[in-house]
Amino acid sequence: MSELILTIFFLLLSVVVGGVLVVFLEKKNQAAFIKLSLAFSGGFLLAIAFIHFLPELYAEAHTTIGIWVLVGFLVQLFLEYFSGGIEHGHIHAHANKKIPYGLLISLSIHSFIEGIPLANTSVDVHNHEHLIGHHHNSLLLGIILHQLPVAIALMTLLRQSLIKSSTSWILLLVFGMMTPLGLIFGSVIPMNTAVPFMDILLAIVVGMFLHISTTIIFETNENHRFNLAKLLAILLGVGLSMSLI
């Protein structure tokens, strides 16, 4: 129970920190900070997908696992139709004081799905730690590193839309609660069905990670030149993931 509470705390903290940073960065180059932090998280997400999760998902001998990875990729593509690509730093604000419900619902679904596999720290029939439990920290860190810049982008969009500050914070916290709610939902799934179900959910999350990370990495800047700072941020993210092996 203490581990569950600690995980929820860090998930919420990343979103709150993102909101607080918007206040301090409002008069600075906020866009550059968002892009570099997203590049770092993109490098990390791509690396943990290839180094940590895909090898072990296939090692579990699920012949259909690739289908579920593809499903996750397509789910994220569908969700971004409504979110406008805020997951990789695209902010399309309109000063009309309207709450972007489509965007919030899309982000909430994405975050809820991400949280479900975090719940599985079970032991398999061979008395070895199950792959999701084995890489629980990698998945948690990947979600936190991505939630932080997304929270910054979301709070920036809400403030630029001239939505009241109190309403902006409420909406940000609602978004922040989605991953913990997914975690809680995953924790109440019966143990005898959790392992195969969690493998499928993790494969879907990995597919979502692949879509987000590749979009972040392969997006170019205004003059279509790969920015050195962005490249270094991506390499740092990859390096962090390799240090967790």
C-alpha positions in Angstrom: 0.0 0.0 0.0 2.8 2.4 0.8 4.4 1.8 -2.7 1.0 2.5 -4.3 0.6 5.8 -2.4 4.2 6.8 -3.2 3.6 6.1 -6.9 0.4 8.1 -6.9 2.3 11.0 -5.2 5.0 11.1 -7.8 2.5 11.0 -10.6 0.5 13.9 -9.2 3.7 15.8 -8.3 4.9 15.7 -11.9 1.7 17.3 -13.1 1.6 19.9 -10.3 5.3 20.8 -10.9 4.4 21.3 -14.6 1.6 23.7 -13.7 3.9 25.7 -11.3 6.6 25.9 -13.8 4.2 27.6 -16.3 3.8 30.5 -13.8 7.6 30.9 -13.5 8.3 30.5 -17.2 5.5 32.6 -18.4 7.7 35.5 -19.4 10.6 33.4 -20.6 11.1 31.1 -23.6 8.5 28.5 -22.6 8.2 26.9 -26.0 12.0 26.0 -26.0 11.8 24.5 -22.6 8.8 22.4 -23.5 10.4 21.1 -26.7 13.7 20.2 -25.0 11.9 18.4 -22.1 9.7 16.6 -24.6 12.8 15.6 -26.6 14.4 14.2 -23.5 11.3 12.2 -22.6 10.9 11.1 -26.2 14.4 9.6 -26.2 13.7 7.9 -22.9 10.3 6.5 -24.0 11.7 5.2 -27.3 14.6 3.5 -25.6 12.6 1.8 -22.8 10.2 0.5 -25.5 13.0 -1.2 -27.5 15.4 -2.1 -24.6 13.1 -3.0 -21.8 9.6 -3.9 -22.9 9.5 -5.2 -26.4 12.2 -7.9 -25.9 10.4 -9.2 -22.8 6.9 -9.0 -24.3 8.1 -11.2 -27.2 10.0 -13.5 -24.8 6.7 -14.3 -23.1 5.9 -16.0 -26.5 2.6 -14.1 -27.1 2.4 -14.5 -30.9 -0.1 -11.7 -31.2 1.8 -9.2 -29.1 2.8 -7.2 -32.2 -0.8 -6.7 -33.1 -1.4 -5.0 -29.7 1.6 -2.8 -30.1 0.2 -1.7 -33.5 -3.2 -1.2 -31.8 -1.5 1.1 -29.2 0.2 3.1 -32.0 -3.2 3.5 -33.8 -5.0 4.4 -30.6 -2.6 7.2 -30.0 -3.0 8.4 -33.6 -6.8 8.5 -33.0 -6.5 10.3 -29.7 -4.2 13.0 -31.2 -6.9 13.8 -33.7 -8.8 15.3 -30.7 -5.8 16.5 -28.6 -4.2 18.4 -31.4 -0.8 16.9 -30.7 -0.3 18.5 -27.3 1.4 15.2 -26.3 4.4 16.3 -28.4 4.3 20.1 -27.7 1.7 21.4 -30.1 -0.3 24.2 -28.4 -3.3 25.6 -30.3 -4.8 28.1 -28.0 -7.8 30.4 -28.7 -8.6 33.3 -26.4 -12.3 32.4 -26.2 -12.5 31.2 -22.6 -13.9 27.9 -23.7 -12.8 24.7 -22.0 -11.2 22.3 -24.5 -13.2 19.2 -23.6 -12.1 17.1 -26.6 -8.5 17.7 -25.7 -9.0 17.0 -22.0 -10.9 13.7 -22.7 -8.2 12.6 -25.1 -5.4 13.2 -22.7 -7.4 11.6 -19.9 -8.0 8.4 -21.9 -4.3 8.3 -22.8 -3.2 8.8 -19.1 -5.7 6.3 -17.7 -4.5 3.6 -20.1 -0.8 4.3 -19.2 -1.6 3.9 -15.5 -3.1 0.4 -15.7 0.1 -1.6 -16.3 1.8 0.2 -13.4 -0.3 -1.8 -11.0 1.1 -5.2 -12.0 4.0 -6.2 -9.7 2.9 -9.9 -9.6 5.1 -13.0 -9.6 4.6 -15.5 -12.5 4.2 -19.3 -12.3 7.9 -19.9 -12.5 8.4 -17.7 -9.4 10.2 -15.0 -11.3 9.1 -11.4 -11.2 6.8 -10.6 -14.0 8.1 -8.4 -16.7 6.0 -5.4 -15.8 6.9 -5.6 -12.2 10.6 -6.0 -13.2 10.4 -2.8 -15.2 7.9 -1.0 -13.0 10.4 1.9 -12.2 11.2 2.3 -15.9 7.5 2.6 -16.8 6.8 5.0 -14.0 9.8 7.2 -14.8 8.8 7.2 -18.5 5.3 8.3 -17.6 6.5 11.0 -15.2 9.1 12.4 -17.7 6.4 12.7 -20.3 3.6 14.0 -18.0 5.7 16.9 -16.9 6.1 18.7 -20.3 2.6 17.7 -21.2 1.3 19.3 -18.0 3.3 22.4 -18.9 1.8 22.5 -22.4 -1.7 21.9 -21.1 -1.5 24.7 -18.5 0.0 27.0 -21.0 -2.9 26.3 -23.4 -5.5 26.9 -20.6 -3.9 30.2 -19.6 -3.6 31.4 -23.2 -7.3 30.5 -23.7 -8.1 33.1 -20.9 -9.7 30.4 -18.7 -9.8 31.4 -15.1 -6.8 30.5 -13.1 -8.8 28.4 -10.6 -10.5 26.5 -13.4 -7.2 25.9 -15.1 -5.8 24.3 -11.9 -8.9 22.2 -11.4 -8.7 20.9 -15.0 -4.9 20.3 -14.7 -5.5 18.2 -11.5 -8.3 16.3 -13.1 -5.9 15.4 -15.9 -3.2 14.5 -13.3 -5.6 12.1 -11.5 -6.2 10.0 -14.6 -2.9 8.0 -14.4 -3.4 7.2 -10.7 -7.0 6.2 -11.4 -5.7 3.8 -14.1 -3.2 2.5 -11.5 -6.0 1.9 -9.0 -8.2 0.2 -11.6 -5.3 -2.1 -12.5 -4.7 -3.0 -8.9 -8.2 -4.4 -8.4 -8.1 -6.7 -11.5 -8.2 -10.4 -10.2 -4.7 -11.9 -10.0 -5.6 -14.9 -12.2 -6.4 -12.7 -15.1 -3.9 -9.8 -14.5 -0.8 -11.3 -16.2 -2.1 -11.8 -19.8 -4.3 -8.8 -19.5 -1.4 -6.6 -18.3 0.8 -7.9 -21.1 -1.8 -6.7 -23.7 -2.2 -3.4 -21.9 1.6 -2.9 -21.7 1.9 -3.7 -25.4 -0.8 -1.0 -26.1 1.1 1.5 -23.9 4.4 0.6 -25.7 2.7 1.3 -29.1 1.5 4.7 -27.7 5.0 5.4 -26.5 6.4 4.6 -30.0 4.0 6.9 -31.7 4.7 9.8 -29.2 8.4 9.3 -29.1 9.0 9.0 -32.9 6.8 12.0 -33.6 8.8 14.1 -31.1 12.1 12.8 -32.4 11.4 13.2 -36.1 9.7 16.6 -36.0 12.0 19.3 -37.4 12.2 22.9 -36.4 11.1 25.8 -38.6 14.0 25.6 -41.0 14.0 21.8 -41.1 17.3 21.4 -39.5 17.8 19.1 -36.5 18.6 21.2 -33.5 21.8 20.3 -31.6 20.2 20.9 -28.2 17.2 18.7 -29.1 19.6 16.0 -30.3 21.6 16.1 -27.0 18.3 16.0 -25.0 17.2 12.9 -26.9 20.6 11.2 -26.3 20.5 12.1 -22.6 17.0 10.4 -22.5 18.4 7.3 -24.2 21.4 7.3 -21.9 19.1 7.4 -18.8 17.1 4.4 -20.0 20.3 2.4 -20.6 21.4 3.2 -17.1 18.3 1.4 -15.8 19.2 -2.0 -17.5 
